[in-house]
Amino acid sequence: MFNKKYLLIAFVLTCLSTTSNAKKLSLINSCVELINIYDSKNSTNLFAAQTTSLSESLRAGYCLGVIEQYERSTSYGCRSDWYERAKLIARESLKNPPLSENKLLELSCEI
């Protein structure tokens, strides 16, 4: 499972670098996708997680990869797990304008 996650992240980054007109992935939107997939997996709808599209999965993987990489890059680590940090970042989608991605990552490690 651990290696599949990094393979997914590498695939996403490769696709982004080879496609000239690809949109920049938004960390906020990617974390919304991650939370939606994770929550649907635990819902009463048994097929919700299985019906997730490839693009939704890639965006969710991007969020998880960025969160984990940010934690590794800090000297002190993060206090909460990836799910709590992704929820904090996803909630920013309701705000206009949202905080910067760097600030969100920093704040997510402090919760």
C-alpha positions in Angstrom: 0.0 0.0 0.0 2.8 2.4 0.9 4.6 2.0 -2.4 1.3 2.3 -4.4 0.8 5.7 -2.9 4.1 6.9 -4.1 3.6 5.4 -7.5 0.3 7.2 -7.7 2.0 10.5 -6.8 4.8 9.9 -9.3 2.2 9.2 -12.0 0.3 12.4 -11.2 3.4 14.5 -11.3 4.5 12.9 -14.6 1.2 13.5 -16.2 1.2 17.1 -15.1 4.7 17.8 -16.4 4.0 16.2 -19.8 0.7 17.9 -20.5 1.2 21.5 -21.6 -2.4 22.6 -21.0 -3.0 20.8 -17.7 -4.5 22.9 -15.0 -2.6 23.4 -11.7 -3.9 21.0 -9.1 -5.4 22.9 -6.2 -4.5 21.5 -2.8 -7.8 22.6 -1.4 -9.9 20.9 -4.1 -7.7 17.8 -3.8 -8.3 17.6 -0.1 -12.0 18.0 -0.6 -11.9 15.1 -3.0 -9.8 13.0 -0.5 -12.3 13.7 2.4 -15.3 12.9 0.1 -13.8 9.6 -1.0 -12.8 8.6 2.5 -16.2 9.5 4.0 -18.1 7.7 1.2 -16.0 4.6 1.8 -17.3 4.6 5.4 -20.9 5.4 4.5 -23.8 3.1 4.1 -23.5 3.2 0.3 -21.2 0.2 -0.2 -20.3 1.1 -3.8 -19.4 4.8 -3.2 -15.7 4.2 -3.0 -15.7 1.8 -5.9 -17.3 4.3 -8.2 -14.7 6.9 -7.7 -13.2 8.1 -11.0 -9.5 8.0 -11.9 -9.3 11.8 -11.8 -10.9 12.0 -8.4 -8.5 9.3 -7.1 -5.5 11.2 -8.5 -6.6 14.5 -6.9 -7.1 12.7 -3.6 -3.7 11.1 -3.9 -2.1 14.5 -4.6 -3.6 15.9 -1.3 -2.4 13.0 0.7 1.1 13.1 -0.9 1.5 16.9 -0.3 0.4 16.5 3.3 2.8 13.6 4.0 5.7 15.3 2.2 5.1 18.5 4.2 5.2 16.6 7.4 8.5 15.0 6.5 10.0 18.4 5.5 9.3 19.9 9.0 11.8 19.3 11.8 9.1 18.9 14.4 6.5 16.8 12.5 2.7 17.3 12.8 0.5 16.7 15.8 -2.6 15.3 14.0 -3.1 12.5 11.5 -3.5 13.0 7.7 -7.3 12.9 7.9 -7.6 15.8 10.3 -5.1 17.9 8.4 -7.0 17.2 5.1 -10.3 18.2 6.7 -8.8 21.5 7.8 -7.5 22.2 4.3 -10.8 21.1 2.7 -12.8 23.5 4.9 -10.9 26.3 3.3 -12.9 25.7 0.1 -15.8 27.5 1.8 -13.8 30.7 2.3 -13.3 33.5 -0.2 -10.4 34.1 -0.5 -8.8 31.0 1.0 -5.5 31.1 2.8 -2.3 30.2 0.8 -1.4 26.5 0.5 1.8 27.0 2.5 -0.1 28.7 5.3 -2.7 25.9 5.3 -0.1 23.2 5.5 1.6 25.0 8.3 -1.7 25.4 10.2 -2.7 21.8 9.6 0.4 20.6 11.4 -0.5 22.7 14.4 -3.9 21.2 15.1 
